[in-house]
Amino acid sequence: HLVANGDQRSLVLFGGIGIWAVVAMLSINRRDGEWEKPAPLAPMAYIKPVVAGVVAYVLLALAHPYIAGISAFPG
């Protein structure tokens, strides 16, 4: 959205969210200490989140014209 719109409102909104995310990551890392690598998951454990992500992407892409008034895939 920031690249597509390029206006000041988008810069403030998405720039603010980006700054908030970086500050949150730094504060969480400082609070929780050194990161410990979790045990590896079974290969089948990755299928459910991937399917959920694809379904969410398709639903949002199809709903985009009704929410934003413009197709997510112009052309």
Secondary structure, 3 states (H helix, E strand, C coil): CHHHHCCHHHHHHHHHHHHHHHHHHHHHHHHHCCCCCCCCCCHHHHHHHHHHHHHHHHHHHHHHHHHHCCCCCCC
